[in-house]
Amino acid sequence: MSDTFYFLEKLSIYDVVQSWALYRDTGDWEGLRSTVHPDGQMTATWFDGSFEDFISAIQASWRNGSKSQHFLGGTVAQVNGNKALAQTRMSIMVRGTLDHQVVDITCTGRFYDRVEKRDGKWKILKRNVIYEKDRLDLLDPSSSLTLDPQRLSQYPEGYQHLAYLQSSHGAHVSPHLATGSGAALDALVLQAHEWLNAPSA
């Protein structure tokens, strides 16, 4: 594989990752589908299942007035034939209410994607998220809010405020997702590299 070909393959992967975020945040559902294989899977704080079910869940959330935004940084891709692992710096920004107070949650981490080339096109096969840190801010700085420390401590520090907000609105949030370090991250990375290095069918 020449350096030029390798570089173009990576550019194609970067384009898919960047497009995913814009399509998702703007409600371009067909555009979003175009970035993911039909058998693609998604795991996040509030969802674990197929990408098609993920889209349906987002649409339902939008109908209830809930929206979030994703700000992406750089992407690094490790390519092996028709497979790749892509890591992308990202921040998830969510606005919601807690105890009648409007809050903003910012969660920073990485998209960790298994990407596969089929019929000449790179698309996401499986997305996980690595949650590294988060924070909560009151929209009105003159107001006050007291969080339940027991509820907050049910979740890892990497996404505990995000989980607190989401679970307050009825979402089932897993407390076992990958954060900046620990067994969940180690297992995710090991499984992803086993997939990357396994012979293609």
Long-range contacts (C-beta under 8 A, 24 or more apart in sequence): 6-79, 9-77, 9-79, 9-84, 9-117, 9-122, 10-77, 10-79, 12-121, 12-122, 13-75, 13-77, 13-79, 13-84, 13-86, 13-115, 13-122, 14-75, 14-77, 14-86, 16-115, 16-122, 16-123, 16-124, 17-72, 17-75, 17-86, 17-88, 17-111, 17-113, 17-124, 18-72, 18-75, 20-124, 21-70, 21-72, 21-90, 24-58, 24-70, 25-67, 25-68, 25-69, 25-70, 27-62, 29-55, 29-59, 34-123, 35-123, 35-124, 36-123, 36-124, 36-125, 37-116, 37-118, 37-123, 37-124, 37-125, 39-125, 40-123, 40-124, 40-125, 40-126, 40-127, 41-125, 41-126, 41-127, 42-126, 42-127, 43-126, 43-127, 43-128, 43-129, 43-177, 44-127, 44-129, 44-177, 45-129, 45-131, 45-159, 45-162, 45-163, 45-166, 45-171, 45-173, 45-174, 45-177, 46-166, 46-171, 46-172, 46-173, 48-174, 51-124, 51-127, 66-96, 66-169, 67-95, 68-92, 68-93, 68-94, 68-95, 69-93, 69-94, 72-111, 77-115, 78-196, 80-196, 80-197, 81-200, 82-116, 82-117, 82-118, 82-200, 83-114, 83-115, 83-116, 83-117, 83-195, 83-196, 83-200, 84-114, 84-115, 84-116, 84-117, 84-122, 84-196, 85-112, 85-113, 85-114, 85-115, 85-192, 85-193, 85-196, 86-111, 86-112, 86-113, 86-115, 87-111, 87-112, 87-113, 88-113, 90-129, 92-162, 94-162, 94-165, 94-166, 95-139, 96-165, 96-168, 96-169, 98-145, 98-147, 98-164, 98-165, 98-168, 99-145, 99-146, 101-138, 101-139, 101-140, 101-143, 101-145, 102-138, 102-139, 102-140, 103-136, 103-137, 103-138, 103-139, 103-145, 103-165, 104-136, 104-137, 104-138, 104-139, 105-134, 105-135, 105-136, 105-137, 105-161, 105-162, 105-165, 106-134, 106-135, 106-137, 107-131, 107-133, 107-134, 107-158, 107-159, 107-161, 107-162, 108-132, 108-133, 108-134, 109-133, 109-158, 109-159, 109-179, 109-180, 112-178, 112-188, 112-192, 114-192, 114-195, 114-196, 128-177, 128-178, 128-188, 128-192, 129-177, 129-178, 130-158, 130-178, 130-179, 130-180, 130-185, 130-188, 131-156, 131-158, 131-159, 131-162, 131-177, 131-178, 131-179, 131-180, 132-158, 132-179, 132-180, 133-157, 133-158, 133-180, 134-158, 134-159, 134-160, 134-161, 134-162, 135-161, 136-161, 136-164, 136-165, 156-182
